[in-house]
Amino acid sequence: MCGLLGISTQDGIVIDRTIKHIFHEGITAMKGRGPIAWGILSSPPLTIAKGLGTMTETDLDAELASAESRDSNVFLVHQCAPTDGRTISIKDVHPFDEGDLYLAHNGILTAEDVNDLGGSSSDVDTQAMLKHIWRGVRDHKYPVPVATKITVENLRGSFACWLWSDIDGKLYLFRNYSPIYATDLGGAFVFSSVNIVNTDMFELRPGVVHQVVDGYLLPALPEHVFGFYTPYAEGAQRG
């Protein structure tokens, strides 16, 4: 089980008391989800930092301050705890990159999913998902959200993901039965794998490739909606 946390703002990130509270509460609430490693993406300019072990408030504050100094308006976190408990190295830490796409994933896909996505024997599930999205963009010229929809709509495993596209400068969020919570702070959009206290969060709708641009969650488009498998429905029907 892993954890996701992030913010998109209209202007550059300003680390005020509200933002610091949200991120400190977020990483505290997700410590059990990601004691193995952490990864952070901020943009612009595109910057990635990764570390092994539990992310501390000191780590977080340093990365937030660095993003603020660069006038970044996107700051995305992934805390990692591999489901199989394996030991990992920095190269295994999210986000993974392919082309100009960067993906972080909470959940676990089935071996059948990885095979259907054309993943190699050396690919972890997140890499297989990202490579399939990238092939849709590169080879079929699909827009990023369409390539993402095509990739995830037939998966049987669980997923909640953030995807940063340096192609169009957009943040994409998508999930099936793994949760993503979010809140709109007026020019700042924050999301998390956990419902952070005192932040008035709502659960992001599953089965949609959501677009976030400059601090705002855009309305869901019909062509970005996908059906999904859920084990919680009677007979395990698709959602």
C-alpha positions as CSV (number, residue, x, y, z in Angstrom):
1,M,0.0,0.0,0.0
2,C,1.3,3.4,-1.0
3,G,0.2,7.0,-0.5
4,L,-0.4,10.0,-2.8
5,L,-0.4,13.7,-1.8
6,G,-0.2,16.8,-4.0
7,I,-1.1,20.3,-4.8
8,S,-1.7,22.4,-7.9
9,T,-1.9,26.2,-7.6
10,Q,-2.9,29.0,-9.9
11,D,0.3,30.8,-9.2
12,G,3.5,29.6,-7.6
13,I,3.2,27.6,-4.4
14,V,3.2,29.7,-1.2
15,I,3.9,27.7,1.9
16,D,1.4,29.3,4.3
17,R,0.1,27.7,7.5
18,T,-2.8,26.0,5.7
19,I,-0.5,24.3,3.1
20,K,2.0,23.3,5.8
21,H,-0.8,21.8,7.9
22,I,-2.2,19.8,5.1
23,F,1.1,18.3,4.0
24,H,2.3,17.6,7.6
25,E,-1.0,16.0,8.5
26,G,-0.9,14.1,5.1
27,I,2.5,12.5,5.5
28,T,1.8,11.7,9.2
29,A,-1.5,10.0,8.2
30,M,0.3,8.1,5.4
31,K,3.3,6.9,7.3
32,G,2.0,3.4,7.5
33,R,1.4,3.5,3.7
34,G,5.0,4.5,2.8
35,P,7.8,3.7,5.2
36,I,10.0,2.3,2.5
37,A,10.7,5.2,0.1
38,W,9.4,8.5,-1.2
39,G,9.4,10.5,-4.4
40,I,8.4,14.1,-5.2
41,L,7.8,15.8,-8.5
42,S,7.5,19.6,-8.8
43,S,7.0,21.8,-11.9
44,P,8.0,24.1,-13.4
45,P,10.8,23.5,-13.8
46,L,10.4,19.8,-13.8
47,T,12.3,18.5,-10.7
48,I,12.3,15.1,-9.2
49,A,13.6,14.1,-5.7
50,K,13.7,10.6,-4.3
51,G,14.7,9.1,-1.0
52,L,14.7,5.7,0.8
53,G,13.1,5.3,4.2
54,T,10.2,7.2,5.7
55,M,9.7,10.8,4.6
56,T,10.2,13.2,7.6
57,E,8.7,16.6,8.1
58,T,12.3,17.9,7.6
59,D,12.5,16.2,4.2
60,L,9.1,17.5,3.2
61,D,9.7,21.1,4.4
62,A,13.0,21.2,2.5
63,E,11.4,20.0,-0.8
64,L,8.4,22.4,-0.3
65,A,10.8,25.4,0.3
66,S,12.8,24.4,-2.8
67,A,9.7,24.2,-5.0
68,E,8.5,27.6,-3.6
69,S,11.9,29.2,-4.4
70,R,11.6,27.9,-8.0
71,D,8.1,29.4,-8.3
72,S,6.7,25.9,-9.0
73,N,2.9,25.5,-9.0
74,V,2.7,21.7,-8.9
75,F,4.1,19.6,-6.1
76,L,3.3,15.9,-6.1
77,V,4.3,13.3,-3.5
78,H,4.4,9.5,-3.5
79,Q,5.1,7.4,-0.4
80,C,6.0,3.8,-1.1
81,A,5.5,0.5,0.6
82,P,5.7,-2.4,-1.9
83,T,2.8,-4.8,-1.5
84,D,5.1,-7.8,-1.6
85,G,7.4,-6.3,1.0
86,R,10.5,-6.5,-1.3
87,T,13.6,-4.4,-0.7
88,I,13.8,-1.6,-3.3
89,S,16.5,0.8,-4.7
90,I,16.1,4.4,-5.8
91,K,15.5,3.2,-9.4
92,D,12.3,1.5,-8.2
93,V,10.9,4.6,-6.5
94,H,7.9,6.4,-8.0
95,P,7.3,8.4,-10.0
96,F,8.3,6.3,-13.0
97,D,8.9,8.2,-16.3
98,E,8.3,7.3,-19.9
99,G,8.7,9.9,-22.6
100,D,7.4,13.1,-21.1
101,L,5.0,11.3,-18.7
102,Y,5.5,10.7,-14.9
103,L,3.3,8.2,-13.0
104,A,2.9,7.4,-9.3
105,H,0.5,4.6,-8.4
106,N,-1.2,3.4,-5.2
107,G,-2.7,-0.1,-5.5
108,I,-1.7,-3.4,-7.1
109,L,-2.4,-4.8,-10.5
110,T,-2.8,-8.4,-11.2
111,A,-0.2,-10.5,-13.2
112,E,-2.9,-10.8,-15.9
113,D,-3.2,-7.0,-16.0
114,V,0.6,-6.6,-16.5
115,N,0.6,-9.2,-19.2
116,D,-2.4,-7.6,-21.0
117,L,-0.6,-4.2,-20.9
118,G,2.4,-5.8,-22.7
119,G,4.6,-5.5,-19.7
120,S,7.9,-7.3,-19.7
121,S,9.0,-9.8,-17.0
122,S,11.2,-7.0,-15.4
123,D,8.4,-4.4,-15.3
124,V,6.5,-3.7,-12.1
125,D,2.8,-3.0,-12.5
126,T,3.2,0.8,-12.5
127,Q,5.8,0.6,-15.3
128,A,3.6,-1.6,-17.4
129,M,0.7,0.9,-17.0
130,L,2.8,3.9,-17.9
131,K,4.5,2.3,-20.9
132,H,1.0,1.4,-22.3
133,I,-0.2,5.0,-21.8
134,W,3.0,6.3,-23.5
135,R,2.5,4.0,-26.5
136,G,-1.0,5.3,-26.9
137,V,0.3,8.9,-27.0
138,R,3.4,8.2,-29.1
139,D,2.2,5.5,-31.6
140,H,-1.5,6.3,-31.9
141,K,-1.3,10.1,-31.2
142,Y,-4.0,9.9,-28.5
143,P,-4.4,12.8,-26.1
144,V,-2.9,11.9,-22.8
145,P,-6.3,11.4,-21.0
146,V,-7.6,9.2,-23.8
147,A,-4.5,7.0,-23.8
148,T,-4.9,6.8,-20.0
149,K,-8.6,5.8,-20.2
150,I,-7.8,3.1,-22.8
151,T,-5.0,1.7,-20.6
152,V,-7.0,1.5,-17.3
153,E,-10.5,0.7,-18.3
154,N,-9.9,-3.1,-18.5
155,L,-7.7,-3.5,-15.4
156,R,-8.8,-5.8,-12.7
157,G,-6.3,-4.7,-10.0
158,S,-6.6,-1.6,-7.8
159,F,-5.2,1.8,-8.7
160,A,-5.3,5.4,-7.6
161,C,-2.7,7.5,-9.6
162,W,-1.3,10.8,-10.3
163,L,0.1,11.4,-13.7
164,W,2.1,14.5,-14.6
165,S,2.3,15.2,-18.3
166,D,5.1,17.5,-19.5
167,I,3.5,17.3,-22.9
168,D,0.6,19.5,-22.1
169,G,1.5,20.7,-18.6
170,K,-1.4,19.0,-16.9
171,L,-1.9,16.9,-13.9
172,Y,-4.2,13.9,-14.3
173,L,-5.8,12.0,-11.4
174,F,-7.7,8.7,-11.9
175,R,-8.8,5.8,-9.7
176,N,-11.1,2.8,-9.4
177,Y,-11.8,1.5,-5.9
178,S,-8.6,2.9,-4.3
179,P,-9.6,6.3,-2.9
180,I,-8.4,9.8,-3.7
181,Y,-9.7,12.7,-1.6
182,A,-9.5,16.3,-2.6
183,T,-10.3,19.9,-1.6
184,D,-10.5,23.2,-3.4
185,L,-8.8,26.0,-1.5
186,G,-9.6,28.7,-4.1
187,G,-6.8,28.8,-6.6
188,A,-5.2,25.7,-4.9
189,F,-6.3,22.2,-5.4
190,V,-5.0,19.6,-2.9
191,F,-5.4,15.8,-3.1
192,S,-4.5,12.9,-0.9
193,S,-4.9,9.1,-0.4
194,V,-6.3,9.9,3.1
195,N,-9.0,12.2,4.2
196,I,-7.0,14.8,6.1
197,V,-8.7,16.2,9.1
198,N,-10.1,19.8,9.1
199,T,-9.7,20.2,5.3
200,D,-13.3,19.6,4.0
201,M,-12.2,17.0,1.6
202,F,-14.4,15.1,-0.8
203,E,-13.8,11.8,-2.5
204,L,-12.8,12.1,-6.1
205,R,-15.2,10.4,-8.5
206,P,-13.9,7.0,-9.6
207,G,-13.9,6.0,-13.3
208,V,-12.8,9.4,-14.6
209,V,-9.5,10.7,-15.9
210,H,-9.6,14.0,-14.0
211,Q,-7.7,17.0,-15.3
212,V,-6.2,19.6,-12.9
213,V,-4.8,22.8,-14.4
214,D,-3.4,25.7,-12.4
215,G,-5.1,24.9,-9.2
216,Y,-8.5,24.0,-10.7
217,L,-10.2,20.6,-11.2
218,L,-11.8,20.8,-14.7
219,P,-15.2,19.4,-15.4
220,A,-15.2,15.7,-16.3
221,L,-15.5,15.0,-20.0
222,P,-17.6,12.1,-21.4
223,E,-14.6,10.8,-23.4
224,H,-12.5,10.6,-20.2
225,V,-15.0,8.3,-18.4
226,F,-14.1,4.6,-18.1
227,G,-15.8,1.5,-16.8
228,F,-13.9,-0.4,-14.1
229,Y,-13.9,-3.7,-12.2
230,T,-14.8,-3.6,-8.6
231,P,-14.7,-6.6,-6.3
232,Y,-17.2,-4.9,-3.9
233,A,-20.1,-5.0,-6.3
234,E,-22.4,-8.0,-6.3
235,G,-20.9,-10.6,-8.6
236,A,-17.9,-8.4,-9.1
237,Q,-19.3,-6.4,-11.9
238,R,-17.6,-3.6,-13.7
239,G,-18.3,-0.1,-12.3
